[in-house]
Amino acid sequence: MNEIIIDEFEKNSREKIMILIKKFKNNYYLDLRVYFKGSDDEYKPSKKGIMISLELLDDLKEALEKVEKALDEGVLDKLK
């Protein structure tokens, strides 16, 4: 499988979240995955994550915009 790392950020001291674009069976995917630090201090992919077709990227962006709007409108106050 071919892959390109787009971004990564620390989740905690032993895990990070990596965002990759992957090619698998002639299709392209966005992979958002938790990587964990192994006993050899190298990061390895976990089963925790989601891989979606790049065809759904616009849908994902719209959903994230809705999350931002809900946060701006105080949705967290409703959870308390």
C-alpha positions as a Markdown table, in Angstrom:
| # | Residue | x | y | z |
|---|---|---|---|---|
| 1 | Met | 0.0 | 0.0 | 0.0 |
| 2 | Asn | 1.3 | 3.4 | -0.9 |
| 3 | Glu | 0.9 | 6.2 | 1.6 |
| 4 | Ile | 1.9 | 9.8 | 2.2 |
| 5 | Ile | 1.9 | 11.4 | 5.7 |
| 6 | Ile | -0.1 | 14.7 | 5.6 |
| 7 | Asp | 0.1 | 15.6 | 9.3 |
| 8 | Glu | 0.6 | 14.2 | 12.8 |
| 9 | Phe | 0.1 | 15.5 | 16.3 |
| 10 | Glu | 0.6 | 14.1 | 19.8 |
| 11 | Lys | -2.4 | 12.5 | 21.5 |
| 12 | Asn | -0.4 | 11.8 | 24.7 |
| 13 | Ser | 3.1 | 10.8 | 25.7 |
| 14 | Arg | 2.7 | 7.3 | 24.1 |
| 15 | Glu | 0.4 | 7.9 | 21.2 |
| 16 | Lys | 0.0 | 10.2 | 18.2 |
| 17 | Ile | -2.6 | 10.8 | 15.6 |
| 18 | Met | -1.4 | 10.5 | 12.0 |
| 19 | Ile | -3.3 | 11.7 | 9.0 |
| 20 | Leu | -2.3 | 10.0 | 5.8 |
| 21 | Ile | -3.5 | 9.6 | 2.2 |
| 22 | Lys | -3.3 | 6.0 | 1.1 |
| 23 | Lys | -3.7 | 4.2 | -2.2 |
| 24 | Phe | -5.2 | 0.7 | -1.9 |
| 25 | Lys | -6.5 | -1.4 | -4.8 |
| 26 | Asn | -6.5 | 1.6 | -7.1 |
| 27 | Asn | -8.6 | 3.7 | -4.7 |
| 28 | Tyr | -7.5 | 6.7 | -2.6 |
| 29 | Tyr | -8.3 | 7.0 | 1.1 |
| 30 | Leu | -7.9 | 9.4 | 4.0 |
| 31 | Asp | -6.6 | 7.6 | 7.0 |
| 32 | Leu | -6.9 | 9.2 | 10.5 |
| 33 | Arg | -5.3 | 6.7 | 12.9 |
| 34 | Val | -3.8 | 6.5 | 16.4 |
| 35 | Tyr | -0.2 | 5.3 | 16.4 |
| 36 | Phe | 1.3 | 3.9 | 19.6 |
| 37 | Lys | 5.0 | 3.7 | 20.6 |
| 38 | Gly | 6.2 | 0.2 | 20.6 |
| 39 | Ser | 8.8 | -1.4 | 22.8 |
| 40 | Asp | 11.5 | -0.4 | 20.2 |
| 41 | Asp | 10.3 | 3.3 | 20.6 |
| 42 | Glu | 9.0 | 3.2 | 17.0 |
| 43 | Tyr | 5.4 | 4.3 | 16.3 |
| 44 | Lys | 3.1 | 1.6 | 15.0 |
| 45 | Pro | -0.5 | 1.9 | 13.7 |
| 46 | Ser | -3.3 | 0.7 | 16.0 |
| 47 | Lys | -6.8 | -0.5 | 15.0 |
| 48 | Lys | -8.1 | 2.8 | 16.4 |
| 49 | Gly | -8.9 | 5.0 | 13.5 |
| 50 | Ile | -11.0 | 5.5 | 10.4 |
| 51 | Met | -10.1 | 5.2 | 6.7 |
| 52 | Ile | -12.6 | 6.8 | 4.3 |
| 53 | Ser | -12.6 | 7.3 | 0.5 |
| 54 | Leu | -11.3 | 10.6 | -0.6 |
| 55 | Glu | -14.7 | 10.9 | -2.5 |
| 56 | Leu | -16.2 | 11.6 | 1.0 |
| 57 | Leu | -13.7 | 14.4 | 1.9 |
| 58 | Asp | -16.3 | 17.1 | 1.2 |
| 59 | Asp | -18.8 | 15.4 | 3.5 |
| 60 | Leu | -16.2 | 15.1 | 6.2 |
| 61 | Lys | -15.3 | 18.8 | 5.9 |
| 62 | Glu | -19.0 | 19.8 | 6.2 |
| 63 | Ala | -19.4 | 17.6 | 9.3 |
| 64 | Leu | -16.3 | 19.3 | 10.9 |
| 65 | Glu | -17.7 | 22.7 | 10.1 |
| 66 | Lys | -20.9 | 21.7 | 11.9 |
| 67 | Val | -18.8 | 20.6 | 14.9 |
| 68 | Glu | -17.1 | 24.0 | 14.9 |
| 69 | Lys | -20.5 | 25.8 | 14.7 |
| 70 | Ala | -22.0 | 23.7 | 17.5 |
| 71 | Leu | -18.9 | 24.5 | 19.7 |
| 72 | Asp | -19.3 | 28.2 | 18.9 |
| 73 | Glu | -22.9 | 28.0 | 19.8 |
| 74 | Gly | -22.1 | 26.5 | 23.2 |
| 75 | Val | -23.0 | 22.9 | 22.7 |
| 76 | Leu | -20.6 | 21.9 | 25.5 |
| 77 | Asp | -22.8 | 23.7 | 28.0 |
| 78 | Lys | -25.6 | 21.3 | 27.2 |
| 79 | Leu | -23.5 | 18.4 | 28.2 |
| 80 | Lys | -22.9 | 19.4 | 31.8 |
